[in-house]
């Protein structure tokens, strides 16, 4: 009798787990819009140009190129940035004037002292297949040449946005033990060498670092909403004051199954596009969500 009861419990538990996994897969894949061209296997940044066409970049190891995607996910055009290197391109954003910024600032081992952002014209103004970038360099003042202790390893970077005349950088936390905090640094948006200024921080979660890493960021066209992306969720920030992005309302949107989600951008004030990298046949897609159609779990309301 005991064996039968135990068998029944195990069967129910397996069935429950199967349902949860199935629901998680559906949550993500119900939002799938297109499969991305295999050449963008490590897609790490996306942005729309002034004609609302989607552009993408690859992670480190690829040529220093931008790729324009057709509506079916195939590549329509490639643009080479002739004076750039792709050491570790991790995100792409644009400012109010339509300039694109390409972030070569991945810093997994916390060993890169000087990091680079390439600034180019809006791709609609690039007539051929090459362009030249304005080069922005920055370093963290905290990196003084001494080894970074495990509890201070918060100088990797995969996410940034343009706001006003500055760029805001959101760190990918690699602290040990993992504390879940993304730091926000500020640098100028023009060619110069900057000391990145630490201005704020936000704690995501501490359950597991790979689920809480911030891998991309985006501001809505009217700069009233900020989103941060991780492997399972979108963090939505609204009603903030100036560049104090974490001062307003905070919500989280569940994206279902864990995949290597690496890029996000706004199409309009209500529509978000995000992508994941392909890994062993999973991912490699672009997904669409409407903010007025998804469930948003409120984490915090702005103080009145």
C-alpha positions in Angstrom: 0.0 0.0 0.0 2.9 2.4 0.9 4.7 1.6 -2.4 1.5 2.4 -4.3 1.0 5.7 -2.5 4.6 6.6 -3.1 4.3 5.7 -6.8 1.2 7.9 -7.0 2.9 10.8 -5.4 5.9 10.6 -7.7 3.6 10.3 -10.8 1.6 13.4 -9.7 4.9 15.3 -9.0 6.2 14.4 -12.5 3.0 15.4 -14.1 2.9 18.7 -12.2 6.5 19.5 -13.3 5.7 18.6 -16.9 2.7 21.0 -16.8 4.9 23.8 -15.4 7.6 23.3 -18.0 5.0 23.2 -20.8 3.4 26.5 -19.6 6.8 28.1 -19.4 7.7 27.1 -22.9 4.3 28.3 -24.1 4.8 31.7 -22.3 7.9 32.3 -24.4 7.1 30.7 -27.7 3.6 32.2 -28.0 5.5 35.5 -28.4 7.8 34.3 -31.2 7.7 36.5 -34.3 10.5 35.2 -36.5 13.6 33.0 -36.5 16.7 35.0 -36.9 19.2 34.3 -39.7 21.8 31.7 -38.5 24.6 34.2 -39.2 23.3 36.1 -36.1 23.7 33.0 -33.9 25.1 35.2 -31.1 22.8 38.2 -31.5 23.6 40.6 -28.7 21.9 44.0 -29.6 19.0 45.2 -31.7 17.6 48.6 -32.7 15.1 50.1 -35.1 16.3 52.8 -37.6 14.2 55.8 -38.6 12.4 53.7 -41.2 11.4 51.2 -38.5 13.7 48.5 -39.9 15.4 46.2 -37.4 19.2 46.1 -37.1 21.3 43.7 -35.1 24.8 43.0 -34.0 26.7 39.8 -33.0 28.7 39.1 -29.8 32.5 39.1 -29.9 34.3 37.1 -32.5 32.3 38.4 -35.5 33.4 41.2 -37.8 32.5 44.8 -36.6 29.3 44.7 -38.6 25.6 45.7 -38.3 23.0 43.6 -40.0 19.6 44.8 -41.2 16.9 42.1 -41.0 14.1 41.5 -43.4 10.6 40.8 -41.9 11.3 37.1 -42.2 14.5 37.3 -40.2 16.9 36.9 -43.1 19.7 39.4 -43.6 18.9 42.3 -46.0 22.1 44.3 -45.6 25.5 44.3 -43.8 27.4 47.4 -42.8 31.1 47.3 -41.8 32.4 49.8 -39.2 35.8 50.3 -40.7 37.6 51.7 -37.7 36.1 49.4 -35.2 36.9 46.0 -33.6 34.4 43.5 -32.2 36.2 42.4 -29.1 33.0 41.9 -27.2 30.0 43.8 -28.6 27.2 43.4 -26.1 24.4 45.9 -26.8 23.2 48.6 -29.1 21.1 51.8 -28.5 20.2 55.1 -30.1 19.8 58.7 -28.9 17.1 61.3 -29.7 18.9 62.3 -32.9 19.0 58.8 -34.3 22.7 58.1 -33.7 23.4 54.4 -33.1 25.8 53.4 -30.3 27.5 50.0 -30.3 28.8 48.8 -27.0 32.2 47.0 -27.1 32.3 46.6 -23.3 31.9 43.0 -22.4 34.3 42.4 -19.5 33.7 38.8 -18.3 37.0 38.4 -16.5 37.0 42.1 -15.2 40.5 42.5 -16.9 39.6 45.2 -19.6 40.6 48.6 -18.1 39.5 50.7 -21.1 36.2 49.9 -22.8 34.8 51.3 -26.1 31.5 52.6 -27.5 31.2 53.3 -31.2 28.9 56.1 -32.3 27.6 56.1 -35.9 24.9 57.8 -37.9 21.5 56.4 -38.2 21.8 53.5 -40.7 19.3 55.1 -43.1 22.0 57.7 -43.8 24.6 55.0 -44.7 24.4 54.7 -48.5 26.9 52.0 -49.0 28.2 49.0 -46.9 30.8 50.8 -44.8 30.8 53.6 -42.2 33.3 55.1 -39.8 32.6 55.6 -36.1 33.2 58.3 -33.5 35.0 56.5 -30.7 34.0 56.9 -27.0 36.4 55.4 -24.4 35.7 54.9 -20.7 37.1 53.2 -17.6 35.9 52.5 -14.1 37.7 54.7 -11.6 37.4 51.7 -9.1 39.7 49.7 -11.4 43.0 51.0 -10.0 45.2 48.2 -11.3 44.8 45.9 -8.3 43.1 42.5 -8.7 39.3 42.7 -8.3 38.3 40.7 -5.3 35.4 38.2 -5.8 32.9 40.3 -3.9 33.6 43.4 -6.1 33.3 41.7 -9.5 30.6 44.0 -10.9 32.4 45.5 -13.9 31.1 43.3 -16.7 28.7 45.1 -18.9 26.0 44.1 -21.5 23.4 46.8 -21.3 23.1 50.6 -21.9 20.8 53.4 -23.0 21.1 56.9 -24.3 19.3 59.6 -22.3 19.9 63.3 -22.9 23.5 63.8 -23.7 24.8 60.8 -21.7 25.0 57.0 -21.9 23.8 55.0 -19.0 25.5 51.6 -18.4 24.0 48.7 -16.4 26.5 46.2 -15.1 26.2 42.4 -15.4 27.0 41.3 -11.8 29.6 38.6 -11.3 30.2 39.0 -7.6 30.9 36.0 -5.4 28.7 35.5 -3.4 26.2 36.8 -6.0 24.3 39.8 -4.6 22.1 40.5 -7.6 22.9 44.2 -7.9 23.2 46.0 -11.2 25.2 49.2 -10.9 24.4 52.2 -13.2 27.3 54.3 -14.5 27.1 57.4 -16.7 29.5 58.6 -19.5 29.2 61.3 -22.2 27.8 60.5 -25.6 30.6 62.0 -27.6 34.2 61.1 -28.5 36.4 61.4 -25.4 38.0 59.4 -22.6 35.6 59.2 -19.6 35.8 58.0 -16.1 32.4 56.2 -15.7 30.4 57.9 -12.9 28.5 55.5 -10.6 25.1 57.1 -10.0 22.7 54.3 -8.8 22.1 50.6 -8.3 19.2 48.2 -8.4 18.8 44.7 -6.9 17.2 42.1 -9.2 17.4 38.7 -7.5 19.9 36.4 -5.8 18.4 33.0 -6.6 20.9 32.2 -9.4 23.3 34.5 -11.2 22.5 33.2 -14.7 18.8 34.0 -14.1 19.4 37.5 -12.8 22.2 38.8 -15.1 21.2 42.0 -16.9 21.9 41.4 -20.6 20.3 44.4 -22.4 18.4 47.6 -21.8 16.1 50.0 -23.7 14.2 53.2 -23.3 10.9 53.9 -25.0 10.8 56.4 -27.8 9.5 59.2 -25.5 12.0 58.2 -22.8 9.2 57.5 -20.2 9.9 53.7 -19.8 13.0 51.8 -19.2 13.3 48.0 -19.5 16.1 45.7 -18.4 16.3 42.1 -19.8 17.5 38.9 -18.1 17.2 35.2 -19.0 13.6 34.9 -17.7 12.1 38.4 -17.3 11.8 42.0 -18.4 12.1 44.6 -15.6 9.9 47.6 -16.4 10.5 51.0 -14.8 8.0 53.8 -15.2 7.2 57.2 -13.7 10.8 57.9 -12.8 12.3 61.3 -12.3 14.9 62.5 -14.8 17.7 59.9 -14.9 16.8 58.3 -11.6 15.4 55.3 -13.4 14.7 53.3 -10.3 12.8 56.1 -8.5 9.4 55.3 -9.9 7.2 52.2 -10.4 8.9 48.8 -10.8 7.2 45.8 -12.4 8.4 42.4 -13.8 7.2 40.5 -16.8 7.6 36.8 -16.9 9.1 35.5 -20.2 8.8 31.8 -19.4 11.5 29.2 -20.2 15.1 30.1 -19.6 17.0 30.9 -22.8 20.0 33.2 -23.5 18.1 36.4 -24.0 20.6 39.1 -25.0 18.9 42.0 -26.7 15.8 44.1 -26.3 14.4 47.3 -27.8 11.1 49.3 -28.2 9.3 49.4 -31.5 6.8 52.0 -30.1 5.6 53.0 -26.6 3.7 49.8 -26.2 5.6 47.2 -28.2 8.9 45.5 -27.2 11.0 43.2 -29.3 13.6 40.9 -27.7 15.8 38.2 -29.0 17.7 35.1 -27.7 20.8 33.4 -28.9 20.6 30.0 -30.5 21.9 27.1 -28.4 21.6 23.5 -29.3 18.5 24.1 -31.5 16.8 26.3 -28.8 16.3 30.0 -29.3 17.6 32.1 -32.1 14.3 34.0 -32.4 12.8 37.4 -32.1 9.8 37.8 -29.9 7.1 40.5 -29.5 5.2 41.6 -26.5 2.6 44.4 -26.0 2.8 46.0 -22.6 -1.0 46.5 -22.4 -1.5 42.7 -23.0 1.0 41.1 -20.7 0.7 40.4 -17.0 3.0 42.7 -15.0 3.8 41.8 -11.4 4.2 45.0 -9.4 7.4 45.0 -7.4 7.2 48.5 -6.0 5.1 51.6 -6.5 6.7 55.0 -6.4 6.3 56.9 -3.2 3.5 59.5 -3.3 
